[in-house]
Amino acid sequence: MEDLPKGLASSNAPKIAERLGSISGGKVLDVATAQGKFIDILIKTLQAYDSFVGIDLCPSDESKKDMESAKKRFEGKAVQFLQMNAENLQFEDASFDTVCISSGLHHLASIARVMTEMKRVLKKGGNFILQEMYCDGEQTEAQKASELEHERAARIDSLLGITHNKTLTRQEIIGIADGLKLSEVEIFDSTHPVECLFCERKHECEDPRNQTTFQKIVKDIDDGIERIKNHVDLQTRMRLMEEGEKVKEAIAKSGASPASCLFIIGRR
């Protein structure tokens, strides 16, 4: 790929995209699809594909709106979206040629159950694709500041009864992949997720202190507090407000960048 900022070009994201370009996806299942962003990436990078099914539990009104928006955005394409619990996939065994989950592990109530279900519906020899950020390792100060915001957002969701866990460690993610007992496993460690390659703001984001990112995170923090303004636990609300201000200070000082991630590909 041409015209990439230095940090993104030196990450493993281009190599991941190149590897995806060698895969014929066939019928693809995207778990915890949210707005279908990973489907977008696969459409742009896979060598070939037949169709996509994106499923999500849609635990909040906002997530339901995201799915409705995704349905409109992909209208006329071979993409279907379904509200479904990934712990009990409503598909026959060996229904898909490729199954994937991106940035979704930390939103699952039972990772083990979902992994078992994803493997069940994957054909023998099919592709299993997993992308997930991690919280440890040699993260920059800007990445650490973003992680503070993620932890705060997770606590707000949890307060509202929505499953949103802490970011996993690198070894925890590898352990999950090992438990699947896949063959031909490839692990890519990257400072940037593959979707950064296609982001219109990739040059702007090269500077972690850019004002667009800062203002977006400030808005997310304020929106999060608005979501819990009527919650009965005043003490927790006040603590989360204080944490939000600390995150703003950290990001104003260091900027914000996506956490490093693991990209894992294997076959059933």
C-alpha positions in Angstrom: 0.0 0.0 0.0 1.2 3.5 -0.8 1.1 6.8 1.0 1.0 5.4 4.6 2.2 7.4 7.5 5.5 6.1 9.0 4.1 4.5 12.1 1.4 2.7 10.3 3.7 1.6 7.5 6.2 0.1 10.0 3.5 -1.8 11.8 2.4 -5.3 10.8 -1.0 -4.0 9.5 0.2 -4.0 5.8 1.5 -7.5 6.2 -1.9 -8.6 7.7 -3.8 -7.0 4.8 -1.5 -8.8 2.4 -2.1 -12.1 4.2 -5.9 -11.6 4.0 -5.5 -11.0 0.3 -4.5 -14.6 -0.1 -7.7 -16.0 1.5 -10.8 -17.0 -0.3 -13.4 -16.4 2.5 -16.4 -18.2 1.0 -19.3 -17.8 3.3 -18.1 -15.6 6.3 -19.5 -15.2 9.8 -18.5 -12.1 11.7 -19.3 -12.4 15.4 -19.9 -9.3 17.6 -20.1 -7.3 14.4 -21.4 -4.1 15.9 -21.5 -1.6 12.9 -20.0 -4.2 10.5 -16.7 -2.4 10.3 -14.7 -5.6 10.1 -16.9 -6.8 7.3 -15.9 -3.6 5.5 -12.2 -4.5 6.0 -12.7 -8.1 4.8 -14.5 -6.9 1.7 -11.5 -4.7 0.9 -8.8 -7.3 1.6 -10.0 -10.8 1.0 -9.0 -12.4 -2.3 -12.6 -13.5 -2.7 -15.8 -14.1 -0.8 -19.3 -15.3 -1.4 -21.3 -13.7 1.4 -21.2 -12.3 4.9 -23.4 -12.8 8.0 -22.8 -10.4 10.9 -24.3 -11.2 14.3 -24.4 -9.2 17.5 -26.3 -9.5 20.7 -27.2 -5.8 20.5 -27.4 -5.3 24.3 -28.2 -1.6 24.2 -30.5 0.8 22.3 -27.3 2.3 20.7 -26.1 -1.1 19.5 -29.5 -1.8 18.0 -29.3 1.5 16.1 -25.8 0.5 14.9 -27.1 -2.7 13.4 -30.0 -0.9 11.7 -27.5 1.6 10.3 -25.2 -1.3 9.1 -28.2 -2.9 7.3 -28.8 0.3 5.4 -25.1 0.8 4.6 -24.7 -2.7 3.1 -28.1 -2.8 1.4 -27.8 -4.5 -2.0 -24.7 -6.4 -1.0 -24.3 -10.0 0.0 -24.3 -9.1 3.6 -26.9 -10.0 6.2 -27.1 -8.8 9.8 -28.8 -10.7 12.6 -29.4 -10.1 16.3 -28.1 -13.2 18.0 -26.4 -14.5 21.1 -23.0 -15.8 20.1 -23.1 -18.3 22.9 -25.9 -20.1 21.1 -25.4 -19.6 17.4 -28.5 -20.4 15.4 -26.6 -22.2 12.6 -26.0 -25.8 11.7 -22.6 -27.4 12.2 -20.0 -26.5 9.5 -22.2 -23.7 8.0 -19.3 -21.3 7.2 -16.0 -21.3 5.4 -14.6 -18.5 7.5 -15.5 -17.3 11.0 -14.1 -14.1 12.6 -14.2 -11.8 15.6 -12.5 -8.4 15.8 -12.2 -6.3 18.9 -15.0 -8.3 20.5 -13.5 -10.7 23.0 -13.7 -8.2 25.8 -17.4 -7.8 25.2 -18.2 -11.5 25.7 -19.8 -12.9 28.9 -18.3 -16.3 28.2 -15.4 -16.3 25.7 -15.0 -20.1 26.0 -18.6 -20.7 25.0 -18.5 -18.3 22.1 -15.2 -19.8 20.8 -16.7 -23.3 21.0 -19.7 -22.2 19.0 -17.6 -20.4 16.4 -15.6 -23.5 15.8 -18.7 -25.7 15.7 -20.2 -23.7 12.8 -16.8 -23.6 10.9 -16.2 -26.1 8.1 -13.3 -28.5 8.4 -10.3 -26.7 6.9 -12.1 -23.3 7.2 -10.5 -20.1 8.3 -10.7 -18.8 11.9 -9.7 -15.1 12.2 -9.3 -13.2 15.4 -8.2 -9.6 16.0 -8.0 -8.2 19.6 -6.2 -5.4 21.3 -4.1 -6.1 24.4 -3.2 -4.0 27.4 0.3 -5.0 28.3 3.7 -5.0 26.6 5.6 -2.0 25.3 2.7 0.4 24.9 3.4 4.1 24.4 2.1 6.7 26.8 -0.6 7.6 24.2 -1.7 4.0 24.1 -1.8 3.8 27.9 -4.0 6.9 27.9 -6.4 5.3 25.5 -6.5 2.2 27.7 -7.5 4.4 30.7 -10.5 5.6 28.7 -11.4 2.0 27.7 -11.4 0.9 31.3 -13.5 3.8 32.3 -16.0 3.1 29.5 -16.1 -0.6 30.5 -17.0 0.4 34.0 -19.9 2.5 32.8 -21.3 -0.2 30.6 -21.0 -2.7 33.4 -22.8 -0.3 35.7 -25.7 -0.3 33.1 -25.7 -4.1 32.9 -23.9 -4.4 29.6 -21.0 -6.9 29.4 -17.8 -4.9 28.8 -14.7 -6.4 30.4 -11.1 -5.1 30.9 -8.7 -5.3 28.0 -7.1 -8.7 27.8 -3.4 -9.3 28.1 -1.4 -10.5 25.1 -0.9 -13.9 26.7 -4.6 -14.3 27.6 -5.4 -13.8 23.9 -2.8 -16.3 22.8 -4.2 -18.7 25.4 -7.7 -18.4 23.9 -6.4 -19.1 20.4 -4.4 -22.1 21.7 -7.5 -23.5 23.3 -9.1 -23.7 19.8 -6.5 -26.3 18.7 -6.4 -24.9 15.2 -3.8 -25.9 12.6 -1.5 -23.7 10.5 -1.8 -20.9 13.1 -0.2 -17.6 12.3 0.2 -14.8 14.9 0.8 -11.2 13.9 1.7 -8.6 16.5 0.9 -5.0 15.4 0.9 -1.5 16.9 -2.0 -0.8 14.6 -5.2 -2.8 13.7 -5.6 -3.5 10.0 -8.6 -1.1 9.7 -6.2 1.8 10.2 -4.9 1.2 6.7 -8.3 2.3 5.3 -9.0 5.2 7.7 -9.4 8.6 6.1 -7.7 10.1 9.2 -4.6 7.9 9.1 -2.2 10.7 8.5 -3.8 13.0 11.1 -3.8 10.1 13.6 0.0 9.7 13.2 0.2 12.6 15.7 -1.4 11.2 18.9 -2.0 14.7 20.1 -4.2 15.8 17.1 -7.2 17.8 18.3 -9.8 15.8 16.4 -9.0 12.7 18.4 -8.8 14.6 21.6 -12.2 16.3 21.1 -13.8 12.9 20.1 -12.6 11.3 23.3 -13.7 14.3 25.4 -17.1 13.9 23.8 -17.2 10.1 24.5 -16.3 10.8 28.2 -19.0 13.4 28.6 -21.5 11.1 26.7 -20.6 8.3 29.1 -21.4 10.4 32.2 -24.7 11.5 30.6 -25.6 7.8 30.2 -25.4 7.2 34.0 -26.7 10.6 35.2 -29.8 9.0 36.7 -28.1 5.9 38.2 -28.9 5.5 41.9 -25.3 4.9 42.9 -24.2 8.5 43.4 -20.7 7.5 44.8 -19.9 5.4 41.7 -21.2 8.2 39.4 -18.9 10.7 41.1 -15.9 8.4 40.9 -16.5 7.9 37.2 -16.7 11.6 36.6 -13.4 12.1 38.4 -11.8 9.3 36.3 -13.1 11.0 33.2 -11.3 14.2 34.1 -8.1 12.3 34.8 -8.4 10.6 31.4 -8.8 14.0 29.7 -5.7 15.2 31.5 -3.7 12.2 30.4 -4.7 12.5 26.8 -4.1 16.3 26.8 -0.5 15.4 28.0 0.3 12.3 26.0 -2.3 12.1 23.2 -4.2 8.9 22.4 -3.4 6.0 20.1 -5.0 2.6 19.6 -3.6 -0.2 21.7 -1.4 -2.8 20.1 -3.2 -5.9 18.9 -2.8 -9.5 18.0 -4.1 -10.8 14.6 -4.5 -14.6 14.6 -5.3 -16.8 11.6 -5.7 -20.6 11.8 -7.6 -23.5 10.2 -10.1 -25.8 11.8 
